[in-house]
Amino acid sequence: MSEKLNLARLKKFGQHFEVSIDPELAQKFRAGELKDVREALHVEQIFVDAHKGLPASSQELLKVFQTTEVDKIAEIIIFCTR
């Protein structure tokens, strides 16, 4: 039996980006109760399709987010997801 993924998703410039999260910890991060976004992530990776295990390329991340830093991108995705 496979484990269900909890994802935060963002569509930006026609592209989809996802991070695998612990939903309770992500909510605490949004509320300011956690200072490090990495505590809310299951995997420190940005995906275009997490279910298929397809990571976003560095080129895609730079084009859309102007960075490849997972924590900065994850913050954007988590704060834009409700």
N, CA, C and O atoms as CSV, one atom per row, in Angstrom:
chain,resi,resn,atom,element,x,y,z
A,1,MET,N,N,0.844,-1.176,0.000
A,1,MET,CA,C,0.000,0.000,0.000
A,1,MET,C,C,0.891,1.242,0.000
A,1,MET,O,O,1.796,1.356,0.826
A,2,SER,N,N,0.639,2.172,-0.921
A,2,SER,CA,C,1.463,3.368,-1.005
A,2,SER,C,C,0.925,4.452,-0.075
A,2,SER,O,O,-0.275,4.555,0.177
A,3,GLU,N,N,1.852,5.247,0.417
A,3,GLU,CA,C,1.505,6.332,1.317
A,3,GLU,C,C,1.008,7.524,0.506
A,3,GLU,O,O,1.560,7.832,-0.550
A,4,LYS,N,N,-0.034,8.196,0.997
A,4,LYS,CA,C,-0.593,9.352,0.315
A,4,LYS,C,C,0.347,10.541,0.481
A,4,LYS,O,O,0.845,10.804,1.576
A,5,LEU,N,N,0.584,11.254,-0.614
A,5,LEU,CA,C,1.408,12.454,-0.569
A,5,LEU,C,C,0.537,13.664,-0.269
A,5,LEU,O,O,-0.541,13.821,-0.844
A,6,ASN,N,N,0.999,14.501,0.617
A,6,ASN,CA,C,0.374,15.798,0.849
A,6,ASN,C,C,1.237,16.815,0.137
A,6,ASN,O,O,2.429,16.943,0.417
A,7,LEU,N,N,0.629,17.536,-0.784
A,7,LEU,CA,C,1.388,18.445,-1.624
A,7,LEU,C,C,0.889,19.875,-1.502
A,7,LEU,O,O,-0.304,20.125,-1.333
A,8,ALA,N,N,1.821,20.799,-1.592
A,8,ALA,CA,C,1.502,22.202,-1.800
A,8,ALA,C,C,1.856,22.456,-3.257
A,8,ALA,O,O,2.944,22.103,-3.712
A,9,ARG,N,N,0.926,23.073,-3.988
A,9,ARG,CA,C,1.114,23.263,-5.429
A,9,ARG,C,C,1.008,24.732,-5.796
A,9,ARG,O,O,0.303,25.512,-5.156
A,10,LEU,N,N,1.738,25.084,-6.859
A,10,LEU,CA,C,1.695,26.438,-7.382
A,10,LEU,C,C,1.806,26.364,-8.894
A,10,LEU,O,O,2.664,25.665,-9.433
A,11,LYS,N,N,0.935,27.089,-9.567
A,11,LYS,CA,C,1.039,27.221,-11.019
A,11,LYS,C,C,1.487,28.651,-11.285
A,11,LYS,O,O,0.825,29.609,-10.888
A,12,LYS,N,N,2.619,28.777,-11.961
A,12,LYS,CA,C,3.190,30.094,-12.229
A,12,LYS,C,C,3.766,30.096,-13.636
A,12,LYS,O,O,4.525,29.199,-14.004
A,13,PHE,N,N,3.409,31.089,-14.409
A,13,PHE,CA,C,3.857,31.202,-15.794
A,13,PHE,C,C,3.544,29.937,-16.599
A,13,PHE,O,O,4.326,29.521,-17.454
A,14,GLY,N,N,2.385,29.333,-16.307
A,14,GLY,CA,C,1.942,28.157,-17.041
A,14,GLY,C,C,2.627,26.861,-16.638
A,14,GLY,O,O,2.405,25.830,-17.272
A,15,GLN,N,N,3.453,26.890,-15.601
A,15,GLN,CA,C,4.148,25.693,-15.148
A,15,GLN,C,C,3.675,25.326,-13.745
A,15,GLN,O,O,3.325,26.197,-12.949
A,16,HIS,N,N,3.668,24.030,-13.455
A,16,HIS,CA,C,3.254,23.528,-12.149
A,16,HIS,C,C,4.485,23.171,-11.319
A,16,HIS,O,O,5.444,22.585,-11.821
A,17,PHE,N,N,4.437,23.536,-10.038
A,17,PHE,CA,C,5.496,23.204,-9.101
A,17,PHE,C,C,4.856,22.667,-7.832
A,17,PHE,O,O,3.803,23.143,-7.410
A,18,GLU,N,N,5.497,21.670,-7.223
A,18,GLU,CA,C,4.953,21.018,-6.040
A,18,GLU,C,C,6.057,20.737,-5.031
A,18,GLU,O,O,7.214,20.514,-5.387
A,19,VAL,N,N,5.661,20.754,-3.753
A,19,VAL,CA,C,6.528,20.289,-2.679
A,19,VAL,C,C,5.721,19.333,-1.818
A,19,VAL,O,O,4.524,19.531,-1.606
A,20,SER,N,N,6.379,18.299,-1.325
A,20,SER,CA,C,5.742,17.329,-0.439
A,20,SER,C,C,5.869,17.852,0.985
A,20,SER,O,O,6.969,18.117,1.470
A,21,ILE,N,N,4.706,17.998,1.657
A,21,ILE,CA,C,4.686,18.655,2.962
A,21,ILE,C,C,3.972,17.830,4.028
A,21,ILE,O,O,3.213,16.907,3.732
A,22,ASP,N,N,4.242,18.195,5.266
A,22,ASP,CA,C,3.420,17.784,6.395
A,22,ASP,C,C,2.427,18.931,6.553
A,22,ASP,O,O,2.838,20.037,6.905
A,23,PRO,N,N,1.125,18.707,6.305
A,23,PRO,CA,C,0.168,19.809,6.294
A,23,PRO,C,C,0.075,20.575,7.620
A,23,PRO,O,O,-0.101,21.793,7.612
A,24,GLU,N,N,0.190,19.884,8.746
A,24,GLU,CA,C,0.122,20.567,10.040
A,24,GLU,C,C,1.336,21.468,10.246
A,24,GLU,O,O,1.208,22.591,10.734
A,25,LEU,N,N,2.506,20.975,9.874
A,25,LEU,CA,C,3.715,21.789,10.031
A,25,LEU,C,C,3.736,22.935,9.026
A,25,LEU,O,O,4.243,24.015,9.331
A,26,ALA,N,N,3.194,22.714,7.835
A,26,ALA,CA,C,3.113,23.795,6.848
A,26,ALA,C,C,2.206,24.907,7.365
A,26,ALA,O,O,2.508,26.086,7.181
A,27,GLN,N,N,1.102,24.544,8.006
A,27,GLN,CA,C,0.208,25.548,8.588
A,27,GLN,C,C,0.910,26.308,9.707
A,27,GLN,O,O,0.761,27.524,9.824
A,28,LYS,N,N,1.670,25.597,10.523
A,28,LYS,CA,C,2.427,26.264,11.586
A,28,LYS,C,C,3.468,27.214,11.004
A,28,LYS,O,O,3.705,28.288,11.556
A,29,PHE,N,N,4.089,26.825,9.897
A,29,PHE,CA,C,5.063,27.699,9.247
A,29,PHE,C,C,4.372,28.965,8.740
A,29,PHE,O,O,4.873,30.071,8.944
A,30,ARG,N,N,3.226,28.808,8.081
A,30,ARG,CA,C,2.468,29.964,7.592
A,30,ARG,C,C,2.069,30.894,8.745
A,30,ARG,O,O,2.044,32.115,8.589
A,31,ALA,N,N,1.759,30.303,9.895
A,31,ALA,CA,C,1.335,31.086,11.064
A,31,ALA,C,C,2.511,31.700,11.817
A,31,ALA,O,O,2.313,32.457,12.768
A,32,GLY,N,N,3.732,31.376,11.396
A,32,GLY,CA,C,4.911,31.928,12.054
A,32,GLY,C,C,5.366,31.134,13.266
A,32,GLY,O,O,6.267,31.565,13.986
A,33,GLU,N,N,4.756,29.980,13.501
A,33,GLU,CA,C,5.129,29.153,14.648
A,33,GLU,C,C,6.393,28.333,14.385
A,33,GLU,O,O,7.057,27.901,15.327
A,34,LEU,N,N,6.726,28.120,13.119
A,34,LEU,CA,C,7.984,27.459,12.723
A,34,LEU,C,C,8.796,28.471,11.942
A,34,LEU,O,O,8.247,29.202,11.117
A,35,LYS,N,N,10.071,28.524,12.185
A,35,LYS,CA,C,10.938,29.487,11.494
A,35,LYS,C,C,11.598,28.897,10.258
A,35,LYS,O,O,11.949,29.637,9.339
A,36,ASP,N,N,11.777,27.570,10.215
A,36,ASP,CA,C,12.488,26.920,9.114
A,36,ASP,C,C,11.513,26.112,8.274
A,36,ASP,O,O,10.940,25.132,8.749
A,37,VAL,N,N,11.326,26.520,7.034
A,37,VAL,CA,C,10.377,25.847,6.142
A,37,VAL,C,C,10.741,24.377,5.948
A,37,VAL,O,O,9.864,23.553,5.688
A,38,ARG,N,N,12.017,24.043,6.070
A,38,ARG,CA,C,12.444,22.656,5.847
A,38,ARG,C,C,11.808,21.690,6.834
A,38,ARG,O,O,11.687,20.499,6.547
A,39,GLU,N,N,11.397,22.200,8.008
A,39,GLU,CA,C,10.720,21.348,8.987
A,39,GLU,C,C,9.364,20.871,8.469
A,39,GLU,O,O,8.875,19.823,8.891
A,40,ALA,N,N,8.760,21.625,7.566
A,40,ALA,CA,C,7.443,21.281,7.023
A,40,ALA,C,C,7.539,20.404,5.775
A,40,ALA,O,O,6.526,19.878,5.315
A,41,LEU,N,N,8.736,20.241,5.225
A,41,LEU,CA,C,8.919,19.470,3.993
A,41,LEU,C,C,9.233,18.011,4.298
A,41,LEU,O,O,9.998,17.704,5.212
A,42,HIS,N,N,8.629,17.117,3.517
A,42,HIS,CA,C,8.986,15.699,3.618
A,42,HIS,C,C,10.291,15.447,2.881
A,42,HIS,O,O,11.114,14.638,3.311
A,43,VAL,N,N,10.473,16.145,1.768
A,43,VAL,CA,C,11.655,16.001,0.917
A,43,VAL,C,C,12.086,17.401,0.501
A,43,VAL,O,O,11.249,18.216,0.113
A,44,GLU,N,N,13.362,17.684,0.576
A,44,GLU,CA,C,13.860,18.991,0.145
A,44,GLU,C,C,14.091,18.973,-1.356
A,44,GLU,O,O,15.224,18.928,-1.836
A,45,GLN,N,N,12.977,19.008,-2.085
A,45,GLN,CA,C,13.009,18.928,-3.548
A,45,GLN,C,C,11.781,19.648,-4.086
A,45,GLN,O,O,10.702,19.566,-3.501
A,46,ILE,N,N,11.944,20.347,-5.193
A,46,ILE,CA,C,10.821,20.963,-5.891
A,46,ILE,C,C,10.506,20.058,-7.076
A,46,ILE,O,O,11.394,19.687,-7.844
A,47,PHE,N,N,9.241,19.712,-7.213
A,47,PHE,CA,C,8.809,18.793,-8.265
A,47,PHE,C,C,7.905,19.483,-9.283
A,47,PHE,O,O,7.239,20.471,-8.976
A,48,VAL,N,N,7.897,18.940,-10.499
A,48,VAL,CA,C,6.862,19.299,-11.456
A,48,VAL,C,C,5.730,18.280,-11.358
A,48,VAL,O,O,4.586,18.587,-11.694
A,49,ASP,N,N,6.045,17.070,-10.898
A,49,ASP,CA,C,5.044,16.039,-10.614
A,49,ASP,C,C,5.605,15.130,-9.525
A,49,ASP,O,O,6.388,14.222,-9.804
A,50,ALA,N,N,5.204,15.381,-8.294
A,50,ALA,CA,C,5.731,14.623,-7.157
A,50,ALA,C,C,5.284,13.166,-7.178
A,50,ALA,O,O,6.035,12.284,-6.763
A,51,HIS,N,N,4.064,12.904,-7.658
A,51,HIS,CA,C,3.572,11.526,-7.705
A,51,HIS,C,C,4.429,10.653,-8.614
A,51,HIS,O,O,4.625,9.467,-8.346
A,52,LYS,N,N,4.932,11.243,-9.681
A,52,LYS,CA,C,5.799,10.514,-10.610
A,52,LYS,C,C,7.275,10.667,-10.242
A,52,LYS,O,O,8.139,10.047,-10.862
A,53,GLY,N,N,7.562,11.487,-9.240
A,53,GLY,CA,C,8.942,11.703,-8.824
A,53,GLY,C,C,9.741,12.555,-9.797
A,53,GLY,O,O,10.962,12.419,-9.884
A,54,LEU,N,N,9.053,13.444,-10.540
A,54,LEU,CA,C,9.724,14.271,-11.538
A,54,LEU,C,C,10.129,15.616,-10.941
A,54,LEU,O,O,9.279,16.468,-10.686
A,55,PRO,N,N,11.429,15.802,-10.721
A,55,PRO,CA,C,11.884,17.070,-10.147
A,55,PRO,C,C,11.851,18.197,-11.179
A,55,PRO,O,O,11.956,17.961,-12.383
A,56,ALA,N,N,11.706,19.410,-10.688
A,56,ALA,CA,C,11.819,20.582,-11.557
A,56,ALA,C,C,13.299,20.771,-11.888
A,56,ALA,O,O,14.165,20.532,-11.047
A,57,SER,N,N,13.576,21.192,-13.095
A,57,SER,CA,C,14.969,21.412,-13.488
A,57,SER,C,C,15.458,22.750,-12.942
A,57,SER,O,O,14.665,23.645,-12.650
A,58,SER,N,N,16.750,22.866,-12.815
A,58,SER,CA,C,17.352,24.125,-12.367
A,58,SER,C,C,16.973,25.272,-13.294
A,58,SER,O,O,16.735,26.393,-12.845
A,59,GLN,N,N,16.919,24.982,-14.592
A,59,GLN,CA,C,16.560,26.007,-15.571
A,59,GLN,C,C,15.130,26.496,-15.351
A,59,GLN,O,O,14.870,27.697,-15.428
A,60,GLU,N,N,14.194,25.569,-15.076
A,60,GLU,CA,C,12.805,25.960,-14.819
A,60,GLU,C,C,12.715,26.810,-13.561
A,60,GLU,O,O,12.012,27.821,-13.537
A,61,LEU,N,N,13.428,26.399,-12.516
A,61,LEU,CA,C,13.380,27.131,-11.257
A,61,LEU,C,C,13.974,28.532,-11.404
A,61,LEU,O,O,13.414,29.501,-10.891
A,62,LEU,N,N,15.080,28.640,-12.089
A,62,LEU,CA,C,15.695,29.953,-12.304
A,62,LEU,C,C,14.783,30.859,-13.128
A,62,LEU,O,O,14.653,32.047,-12.836
A,63,LYS,N,N,14.155,30.294,-14.155
A,63,LYS,CA,C,13.275,31.072,-15.026
A,63,LYS,C,C,12.079,31.631,-14.255
A,63,LYS,O,O,11.708,32.790,-14.438
A,64,VAL,N,N,11.484,30.818,-13.402
A,64,VAL,CA,C,10.257,31.205,-12.713
A,64,VAL,C,C,10.522,31.911,-11.378
A,64,VAL,O,O,9.865,32.903,-11.062
A,65,PHE,N,N,11.481,31.406,-10.598
A,65,PHE,CA,C,11.704,31.918,-9.239
A,65,PHE,C,C,12.988,32.737,-9.085
A,65,PHE,O,O,13.219,33.317,-8.025
A,66,GLN,N,N,13.820,32.792,-10.119
A,66,GLN,CA,C,15.108,33.483,-10.090
A,66,GLN,C,C,16.047,32.925,-9.022
A,66,GLN,O,O,16.952,33.624,-8.566
A,67,THR,N,N,15.838,31.673,-8.623
A,67,THR,CA,C,16.713,30.993,-7.673
A,67,THR,C,C,16.509,29.487,-7.812
A,67,THR,O,O,15.500,29.032,-8.350
A,68,THR,N,N,17.476,28.727,-7.320
A,68,THR,CA,C,17.321,27.277,-7.244
A,68,THR,C,C,17.294,26.818,-5.790
A,68,THR,O,O,17.297,25.617,-5.522
A,69,GLU,N,N,17.267,27.761,-4.850
A,69,GLU,CA,C,17.279,27.432,-3.431
A,69,GLU,C,C,15.922,26.862,-3.016
A,69,GLU,O,O,14.903,27.552,-3.042
A,70,VAL,N,N,15.939,25.588,-2.634
A,70,VAL,CA,C,14.706,24.865,-2.321
A,70,VAL,C,C,13.919,25.545,-1.218
A,70,VAL,O,O,12.698,25.668,-1.320
A,71,ASP,N,N,14.593,25.990,-0.162
A,71,ASP,CA,C,13.845,26.585,0.948
A,71,ASP,C,C,13.132,27.864,0.537
A,71,ASP,O,O,12.000,28.091,0.963
A,72,LYS,N,N,13.751,28.697,-0.269
A,72,LYS,CA,C,13.103,29.935,-0.719
A,72,LYS,C,C,11.907,29.646,-1.620
A,72,LYS,O,O,10.860,30.283,-1.499
A,73,ILE,N,N,12.069,28.682,-2.522
A,73,ILE,CA,C,10.970,28.322,-3.426
A,73,ILE,C,C,9.844,27.651,-2.652
A,73,ILE,O,O,8.669,27.925,-2.896
A,74,ALA,N,N,10.199,26.776,-1.720
A,74,ALA,CA,C,9.186,26.099,-0.905
A,74,ALA,C,C,8.368,27.105,-0.108
A,74,ALA,O,O,7.155,26.947,0.027
A,75,GLU,N,N,9.018,28.138,0.422
A,75,GLU,CA,C,8.296,29.191,1.146
A,75,GLU,C,C,7.249,29.836,0.252
A,75,GLU,O,O,6.107,30.028,0.669
A,76,ILE,N,N,7.630,30.167,-0.966
A,76,ILE,CA,C,6.701,30.793,-1.910
A,76,ILE,C,C,5.520,29.865,-2.174
A,76,ILE,O,O,4.368,30.295,-2.132
A,77,ILE,N,N,5.802,28.603,-2.443
A,77,ILE,CA,C,4.739,27.641,-2.746
A,77,ILE,C,C,3.817,27.471,-1.549
A,77,ILE,O,O,2.596,27.485,-1.709
A,78,ILE,N,N,4.369,27.311,-0.363
A,78,ILE,CA,C,3.548,27.089,0.833
A,78,ILE,C,C,2.699,28.318,1.150
A,78,ILE,O,O,1.524,28.180,1.489
A,79,PHE,N,N,3.272,29.511,1.045
A,79,PHE,CA,C,2.495,30.715,1.347
A,79,PHE,C,C,1.417,30.997,0.299
A,79,PHE,O,O,0.408,31.630,0.609
A,80,CYS,N,N,1.617,30.538,-0.929
A,80,CYS,CA,C,0.614,30.752,-1.978
A,80,CYS,C,C,-0.471,29.679,-1.983
A,80,CYS,O,O,-1.476,29.815,-2.681
A,81,THR,N,N,-0.273,28.617,-1.210
A,81,THR,CA,C,-1.231,27.500,-1.154
A,81,THR,C,C,-2.103,27.670,0.063
A,81,THR,O,O,-1.608,27.898,1.167
A,82,ARG,N,N,-3.403,27.558,-0.133
A,82,ARG,CA,C,-4.342,27.617,1.009
A,82,ARG,C,C,-5.255,26.438,0.974
A,82,ARG,O,O,-6.116,26.298,1.842
